[in-house]
Amino acid sequence: MSLEIKLNRLDRVYRPPDVVDGVLVIDTPSSVSHQGVRLTATGTIMLQLSARQVGVFESLYTSVKPIELMHKVVDIQASGKFPRGRTEVPFAISLETPKGGKLYESFHGAYVNIQYLLTAELIRGYLQKQMSVIVEFMVEGKKEQVPRVPFESTIVNFYITHDTQKHMIAPVLRSGGFKITGRVVTQCSLSEYVTGELTVEHSAVPISSIDVQLLRVESVAAGDRMATETSEIQSTQVADGDICRGLSVPIYMVLPRLLTCPTLSAGAFSLEFELSIVVTFDATLSKHALLYEPNATKMATAYETLPLKLLRI
């Protein structure tokens, strides 16, 4: 016997106060008696502390209590018997915002997870095996009514030189010098994409590649302080090889659905995002350094990190 939840929306994306509806498919080789079918919709924020910020032992033994956003239980079938073959049980459950609360958008991060689950349970006798099936559905917030600002006001100019680097770079990079300029949007709608452009003004060392990284900055409350950790979501290569000097290179990045959400700050956690333009120079310049210096790869890169505000507009 098998259970399967089929939602009527193929993308499984809902916005309050939408109704999550579909059918529960029961496929059984013989007739089955049951004591009812129960449907449970839950929304939970799972928080985890970073071992690098609070220590390995504290991260293992300090439990952060999950935050419950919603919990609704509906009986969709009374007790009885399912015949042999395929049976479809329709269901519908409203997605309502709790009083005094808020349904945050679905998000899957390294230390913060906002997840909405639909669980169907076939209730049987005490001596019989219970059966259940779980499916995840996505929640999106309402579009914010924010004033439209001129596009130019959301663009930030940046430049990358050997003098702007806070980490140690290879001596040949510092002596020869380099300069990369450009501009990129720092406020973007989740339904759109990140755009910009960059230009290599000059570089004495050949360039291997230029990438644009999307970073998430997750902060979780740990006692009287916030444990903040930055991790990479995705990396998009915008240039490969030693590109021509003075050539304008476009930046175009599509935002992943489950790994991004509107920038938010709550009491127990916060979610922010950043853009990092990473320039990797030809690794052959560090042939000798690679033998003795474990950070030689990092010494052959230069980058600039900018804040990115994501909105649902």
C-alpha positions as CSV (number, residue, x, y, z in Angstrom):
1,M,0.0,0.0,0.0
2,S,1.3,3.5,-0.8
3,L,0.2,7.1,0.0
4,E,0.9,10.1,-2.2
5,I,-0.1,13.8,-1.8
6,K,-0.8,15.6,-5.0
7,L,-1.3,19.4,-4.8
8,N,-3.4,21.2,-7.4
9,R,-0.6,23.7,-8.0
10,L,2.3,22.3,-9.8
11,D,4.8,24.9,-8.4
12,R,3.5,24.3,-4.8
13,V,3.8,28.1,-4.1
14,Y,1.1,29.7,-1.9
15,R,0.5,33.1,-0.5
16,P,-1.7,33.8,2.6
17,P,-4.7,33.6,2.7
18,D,-4.6,31.0,-0.2
19,V,-6.1,27.5,0.2
20,V,-3.8,24.6,0.0
21,D,-5.8,21.9,-1.8
22,G,-5.3,18.7,-3.7
23,V,-5.9,14.9,-3.3
24,L,-4.4,12.1,-1.2
25,V,-3.9,9.1,-3.4
26,I,-4.2,5.7,-1.7
27,D,-3.1,2.7,-3.7
28,T,-3.7,-0.7,-2.1
29,P,-3.6,-4.2,-3.5
30,S,-6.5,-5.2,-1.2
31,S,-9.2,-3.6,0.9
32,V,-7.9,-1.8,4.0
33,S,-9.8,-0.8,7.1
34,H,-8.8,2.4,8.9
35,Q,-9.9,4.7,11.6
36,G,-9.7,7.9,9.6
37,V,-7.3,10.1,7.6
38,R,-5.7,13.2,9.2
39,L,-4.0,16.1,7.5
40,T,-1.6,18.3,9.3
41,A,0.0,21.6,8.0
42,T,3.0,22.9,9.9
43,G,5.4,25.8,9.5
44,T,8.6,25.8,11.5
45,I,11.8,27.8,11.8
46,M,14.7,25.6,12.6
47,L,17.8,27.4,14.0
48,Q,21.3,26.0,14.4
49,L,24.4,27.6,15.9
50,S,27.6,27.8,14.0
51,A,30.5,25.9,15.5
52,R,33.0,28.5,14.3
53,Q,31.2,31.3,16.1
54,V,30.2,29.6,19.4
55,G,32.6,26.6,19.6
56,V,32.1,23.0,18.7
57,F,30.9,21.8,22.1
58,E,28.5,24.7,22.6
59,S,27.0,24.1,19.1
60,L,26.5,20.4,19.9
61,Y,25.0,20.8,23.4
62,T,23.2,24.1,23.1
63,S,19.8,23.5,21.5
64,V,17.9,26.4,19.9
65,K,14.2,25.9,20.3
66,P,12.4,25.8,17.0
67,I,9.9,28.5,16.3
68,E,6.4,27.4,15.3
69,L,4.7,29.5,12.7
70,M,1.6,27.5,12.1
71,H,0.0,24.1,13.1
72,K,-3.3,23.1,11.7
73,V,-5.0,19.7,11.8
74,V,-7.9,18.6,9.7
75,D,-9.7,15.2,9.5
76,I,-10.3,14.6,5.8
77,Q,-11.8,11.1,5.9
78,A,-13.9,9.4,8.6
79,S,-13.2,5.8,9.7
80,G,-14.1,3.1,7.2
81,K,-12.6,0.9,4.6
82,F,-10.7,1.7,1.4
83,P,-11.4,-0.7,-1.5
84,R,-8.8,-2.4,-3.6
85,G,-7.1,-0.2,-6.2
86,R,-6.7,3.5,-6.3
87,T,-8.7,5.9,-4.2
88,E,-8.4,9.7,-4.2
89,V,-9.4,11.7,-1.1
90,P,-9.7,15.5,-1.7
91,F,-8.6,18.0,0.9
92,A,-8.3,21.7,1.4
93,I,-6.7,23.6,4.2
94,S,-6.5,27.4,4.5
95,L,-3.2,29.2,4.9
96,E,-4.0,31.9,7.4
97,T,-1.6,34.2,9.1
98,P,-1.8,33.7,12.9
99,K,-2.9,36.5,15.1
100,G,0.1,38.5,16.3
101,G,2.3,36.4,14.1
102,K,3.7,36.2,10.6
103,L,4.3,33.5,8.0
104,Y,7.8,34.1,6.8
105,E,8.8,33.0,3.3
106,S,10.2,29.5,2.8
107,F,14.0,29.5,3.0
108,H,16.7,26.8,3.1
109,G,20.0,28.0,4.6
110,A,22.9,26.5,6.4
111,Y,21.8,27.6,9.9
112,V,18.3,28.9,9.3
113,N,15.5,26.8,7.7
114,I,12.0,28.1,7.3
115,Q,9.9,25.1,6.1
116,Y,6.2,24.3,5.6
117,L,5.1,20.7,5.5
118,L,1.9,18.9,4.7
119,T,1.6,15.5,6.5
120,A,-1.2,13.0,5.7
121,E,-1.6,10.1,8.2
122,L,-3.6,7.0,7.7
123,I,-4.8,6.0,11.2
124,R,-5.0,2.3,11.8
125,G,-5.3,-0.1,14.8
126,Y,-2.7,-0.4,17.5
127,L,-1.3,-3.7,16.1
128,Q,-1.1,-2.4,12.6
129,K,1.6,-0.3,11.0
130,Q,0.8,3.4,10.8
131,M,1.3,5.0,7.4
132,S,2.0,8.6,6.6
133,V,3.4,10.8,3.8
134,I,5.0,14.2,3.9
135,V,5.3,16.9,1.1
136,E,6.7,20.3,1.3
137,F,5.0,23.4,0.0
138,M,6.4,26.9,-0.4
139,V,5.1,30.1,1.1
140,E,5.7,33.5,-0.4
141,G,4.8,36.7,1.3
142,K,2.6,39.4,-0.2
143,K,4.2,41.9,-2.4
144,E,5.5,44.9,-0.4
145,Q,3.9,48.2,-1.2
146,V,7.2,50.1,-1.3
147,P,7.7,53.3,-3.3
148,R,9.4,52.7,-6.6
149,V,12.8,54.3,-6.5
150,P,14.8,55.3,-9.6
151,F,16.8,52.4,-11.0
152,E,20.0,54.5,-10.9
153,S,19.6,55.0,-7.1
154,T,19.9,51.3,-6.5
155,I,23.2,51.0,-8.4
156,V,26.5,51.2,-6.5
157,N,29.9,51.8,-8.2
158,F,32.8,49.6,-7.1
159,Y,36.5,49.2,-7.9
160,I,39.0,46.5,-7.1
161,T,42.6,47.3,-6.8
162,H,45.6,45.9,-4.9
163,D,45.2,48.7,-2.3
164,T,41.5,47.7,-1.4
165,Q,42.4,44.1,-0.5
166,K,42.3,43.3,3.2
167,H,43.9,39.9,2.8
168,M,47.5,39.1,1.7
169,I,48.0,38.9,-2.0
170,A,50.9,37.6,-4.0
171,P,53.8,40.1,-4.3
172,V,53.7,40.0,-8.1
173,L,50.1,41.3,-7.9
174,R,50.9,44.1,-5.6
175,S,54.0,45.2,-7.6
176,G,52.4,45.0,-11.0
177,G,49.0,46.4,-9.8
178,F,45.5,45.9,-11.2
179,K,42.3,47.9,-11.3
180,I,38.7,46.5,-12.0
181,T,35.8,49.0,-12.0
182,G,32.1,48.4,-12.4
183,R,28.6,48.9,-11.0
184,V,25.9,46.6,-9.7
185,V,22.4,46.8,-8.3
186,T,22.2,46.5,-4.5
187,Q,18.4,46.3,-4.2
188,C,16.6,43.7,-6.2
189,S,13.2,42.1,-6.4
190,L,13.2,38.3,-6.0
191,S,11.2,37.9,-9.2
192,E,13.9,39.8,-11.2
193,Y,17.6,39.3,-11.5
194,V,20.8,41.0,-10.4
195,T,22.4,43.1,-13.1
196,G,25.5,45.2,-13.5
197,E,28.8,45.5,-15.5
198,L,32.5,45.5,-14.9
199,T,35.6,46.6,-16.8
200,V,39.2,45.6,-16.3
201,E,41.1,48.9,-16.6
202,H,44.5,47.3,-16.3
203,S,46.3,44.3,-14.8
204,A,49.9,43.4,-15.1
205,V,49.1,39.7,-14.4
206,P,46.8,37.7,-16.7
207,I,43.3,37.0,-15.3
208,S,42.0,33.5,-15.1
209,S,38.3,34.2,-14.4
210,I,35.9,36.6,-12.9
211,D,33.0,35.3,-10.8
212,V,30.0,36.8,-9.0
213,Q,29.1,35.0,-5.8
214,L,25.8,35.3,-4.0
215,L,26.3,35.0,-0.2
216,R,23.9,34.6,2.7
217,V,24.6,36.1,6.1
218,E,22.7,34.2,8.7
219,S,22.5,35.4,12.3
220,V,21.1,33.3,15.2
221,A,20.7,34.5,18.8
222,A,23.1,32.8,21.2
223,G,22.4,34.0,24.7
224,D,23.1,37.7,24.8
225,R,24.8,37.9,21.4
226,M,24.2,37.0,17.7
227,A,26.2,34.2,16.1
228,T,26.7,35.3,12.5
229,E,28.0,33.1,9.7
230,T,28.5,33.9,6.0
231,S,28.3,31.1,3.4
232,E,28.1,30.9,-0.4
233,I,24.8,30.2,-2.2
234,Q,25.9,30.1,-5.8
235,S,28.7,31.4,-8.0
236,T,28.2,32.7,-11.5
237,Q,31.2,33.0,-13.9
238,V,31.0,36.2,-15.9
239,A,34.4,36.1,-17.6
240,D,36.7,33.2,-18.5
241,G,40.4,33.8,-19.4
242,D,42.4,37.0,-19.7
243,I,39.7,39.3,-21.0
244,C,40.5,42.4,-23.1
245,R,41.3,45.6,-21.1
246,G,38.7,48.3,-21.3
247,L,35.9,45.9,-22.4
248,S,32.6,46.2,-20.6
249,V,31.5,42.8,-19.2
250,P,27.8,42.4,-18.3
251,I,26.7,40.9,-15.0
252,Y,23.6,38.8,-15.0
253,M,22.6,36.5,-12.1
254,V,19.3,34.7,-11.6
255,L,18.3,34.3,-7.9
256,P,17.6,30.7,-6.8
257,R,14.0,30.2,-5.4
258,L,14.5,28.1,-2.2
259,L,17.8,29.6,-1.2
260,T,16.8,33.2,-1.1
261,C,14.0,35.2,0.6
262,P,13.3,38.8,1.4
263,T,15.9,40.4,3.7
264,L,14.5,40.1,7.2
265,S,15.4,40.7,10.8
266,A,13.5,39.0,13.6
267,G,14.2,38.8,17.3
268,A,15.9,35.4,17.3
269,F,17.4,35.5,13.8
270,S,18.1,37.6,10.8
271,L,18.8,36.9,7.1
272,E,20.8,39.1,4.9
273,F,22.5,38.7,1.5
274,E,25.7,40.0,-0.2
275,L,27.3,40.0,-3.6
276,S,31.0,39.3,-4.0
277,I,32.9,40.0,-7.2
278,V,35.9,37.6,-7.2
279,V,38.8,38.1,-9.6
280,T,41.1,35.0,-10.0
281,F,44.5,35.6,-11.5
282,D,46.5,33.1,-13.5
283,A,47.6,30.4,-11.0
284,T,51.0,30.0,-12.7
285,L,52.2,33.1,-11.1
286,S,52.1,31.2,-7.7
287,K,54.0,28.1,-8.9
288,H,56.7,28.5,-6.3
289,A,54.4,29.8,-3.6
290,L,52.2,26.7,-4.0
291,L,55.0,24.6,-2.7
292,Y,55.5,26.5,0.5
293,E,52.4,28.6,1.1
294,P,49.1,26.8,1.8
295,N,47.2,30.1,1.2
296,A,48.7,30.6,-2.3
297,T,45.4,30.1,-4.0
298,K,43.8,32.9,-1.9
299,M,46.8,35.1,-2.6
300,A,46.0,34.9,-6.3
301,T,42.5,36.3,-5.9
302,A,41.0,39.7,-5.3
303,Y,37.4,40.5,-4.4
304,E,34.9,43.2,-3.4
305,T,31.8,42.4,-1.3
306,L,28.7,44.5,-1.4
307,P,25.4,44.3,0.5
308,L,22.3,43.1,-1.4
309,K,18.8,43.9,-0.3
310,L,16.2,41.5,-1.6
311,L,12.5,42.5,-1.7
312,R,9.2,40.9,-2.7
313,I,7.8,43.7,-4.9
